Amino acid sequence: MSDLRADRKQNSVGDTQDVGWASVHATRTGALFTSSWKEQLLMEGRLFHMTVGTITAGGDLALITGGGNGTIIDQDQPEFGVSVPNGTSLIPVAINIACQVDMDANGELGNIVLAYDSAAAYASDGTVTSETAVNMITAGGVSSVATAFSAATADITDPTVSGILAAKTTRGSDNGTAGNLAVVTLELNYAPEVPIIISGPGAFYGYWGGTAAVPGVASVIWAEVPEGRFTVS
């Protein structure tokens, strides 16, 4: 009769090399389980969250107006950014953005862009609101090494656009009478099945703007993982 045993390790799995054997893992009750890459990072305490925009006590939702006073996508005035130093890999996991777009005239535009910079971390300049990275295990987890911010209202050092992760755009059309289409909701939901892994120093940034000022709110989830885990020989 066989005796199957597994390590009770649902969170502190540790790093492994691409050689040799690895133990089968079980929950703390001894049940064998499998997990997605997102679930595994969550259980390791390596997922973090921040909110762009606020709800004040007894008040309404306070949205962030886009960089350049909301009337353009301004590369050096992002609505939010998350940056990590050398030695850490940054993975954008799930980003939800919802904006209100004023389209009371024909041909008006509204845009959302997510971009990443694999060349440099955020330079820690400009005028921004510092955000606290909250571990998705609210009772603890790994400490964040990221710099997170929102609402850049004065220029930061221009990030390099190494690539666009996602984008959403909307455009008003001739509806007969200006004002018939006053406010449109513009949303972007980024939750990749195959994510990008940004080796530090690096960052990702979120932008929204349009013909008229575009206010928006966002929920941002990312992972921070030791860079050595993803070294490819």
N, C-alpha and C positions, 0 to 999 in steps of 0.2 A: 504494500500500500504506500503510495507516494505521500510525501509531506511537503506541501507547497507553503513557502513562507515569503513574506515581502516586508520591506522596510516601511515602518509607519512614518512616512515623510510626505505630507501633503503641502508643506510650504518650504522648509529649509532643505531644498534639494541639492544646493551647491552646484558648482561648475564641474563639468566633466570634459575630458579630452576625447578626441575622435579616434581613440584606440581602446582596446580592452573591453571589459564587461561592465555593465551598469545594473544596479539592482532594480527589480520591479518595485513600484511604490504602492502603498496602501494608505487609506485614511486612518485616522487615529483609532477607529473602531475595528480596523483590520480588513475593511472591504477594499478589494481591488478596484481601481478606477482609471479612466483615461480623462484627459483634459485638453482643451484647445490651447493654442499658444497664449491667448488672452487670459483664459482662466488660470493657467499656470503662473503667469506673471502677477496676476491678482493675488493668488495664494502665497506667492513669494514676498508680497508686500512691495512690489516694484511698480505699481500703477498709481498715478497721481492725477489730481483734478483741480481745475480752477474755473471760476465763473466770471464772465465778462459782462458787466452790468450788475445791478443790485436790486434788491427789494428792501426798502427801509421799513422799520417797525411802523405799522399802521398806515403805510404808504403804498404807492403804486410801483410798478416795475420801472426802474430808471435805466434807459437804454444808453448806449455809447454812440455818439455821432462820429461818422467816419473821418479819417485823416484828411487834411486839406479842407476842414470844415464840412466834410461829408459830401462835397460836390465832385470829388474825383477819387480814384484809387491813387494814393500818394505813397510811393515806395518807402519813403523815410518817415512816414507817420502811420505805422500800422495800428490796428485796433487792439492787437495783442501779439505777444511773442513769448516763446519758450526757448531757452538756450542752455546748453551744457558745455562744460569744459573738456579738455583733453582727458582721455581715459574712460569716458562714459559714452555709451550709445543711446541715442534718443529716438523713440518710436512714437509717432503720432498714431494713437489708437482709435479714438472716436471724437469727432468734433461736430457739434450741432450749432448752426448759426441761423437766426431768424431776424429779418430786417423789415422795416416798413418803408415803402418806396412811394414818394409823391409823384403821381403821373397824371396831373391835371392839364397836361398839354401834349400834343402829338409828338411822337418821336423821342420822348424822354427815356433815359436809361437808368438801370440799377444793376450793380455788379458786386459779386463776392469772389475773392481770390484767396486760396491758400498756397503759399510758396515756401520753399526751404532753401537754406544756405548751408552747403556742405564745406564752405571755405573758411568760415569764421564764426565765432560766437558773437552774441550781442555785445556791442562796445560799451554798454552801461552809460550811455549819454542821452541827450535830449531831455524832454520833460514828459515823464510817464507816471502812471500809478503802479506802484509795486504790488504784486499779488503773491499770496502765500500758496505754495503747493501743498494740497491736502492729500494725505495718503488715502487710497481707496479702502484700506482697512482702517477705519476711523479710530480704532483702539491702539494703533501703532503701525509697525512695518519699518521698511528701510527709510533712512533719512534722505530727503531730496537734496541733490547738489545743483539743481537747475535754478536759473534766474528767470522768473516769470513776471510779466507786466501787462498792463492794458492801457488804452487811451493815450497814445503818444500825441501830444498837442504841440510839441516843438520837435524839430528834426532830430532823429537819431542818425548815426552813420549809416549811409545807404547799405542795406544788406545786398549781397550777391544773390540774384535769383538763379540758383543752380537748377531749379525745376519748379514747375507748377504741380502741386498735388491734386488740386481740384478747383473748379470754378463754376459759377452759376451766373447767368445774366438774364435780364428781362428788358423788354422794350415796349413802350406804349405805341399803339397804332392809331390811325385816324378813326375815332369812334363817333364822329358826327358832331359832337358838342364837347368842347374842352370842359372838363369837370365831371363828365359822366364816369370816368375812371380815376377817382381821386387818390386812393391809397391801395397799393398792391403789396401783398406779402411775398417776400423773396426769401427762400430757405435753401440751405445747403447742409446735407447730412453726409459726413465723411467717416466711413467705417470700413477700411479696406480688408479684404480677405487676405491679400498679400501686401504687407506694409513695406514702407521704406525704412531702412535702418540708417540713421544719420550718425556717423562717427564723429565724436567731439574732437576739436571744438566745432560746434555747429548749432543750428537753430531752425525753427519754423515760425512763420508769421501769418497772421490773418488780416485781411483787408476787406472793407466794404465802402461803397460810395456810389454816386450817381449824378445825374443832371441837377437834381435838387438834393438837399441834405438828406442822407440816409442814416437813420438811427437803427441800432441793432443790439442783440444780446447773444451770448454764446456760452456753451458748455464745452470745456476742453479737457480731454483725457489723454495722457501720454504715459509711456514707460521709460524708465531709466535703468539701464543694464550695464554691467561692467563690459568694457569694449572687448576684452580678451575672449569673451564667450563667442563672439562672432568673427574671430580671426580665421581667415581662410588661407591655407598653405598651398 
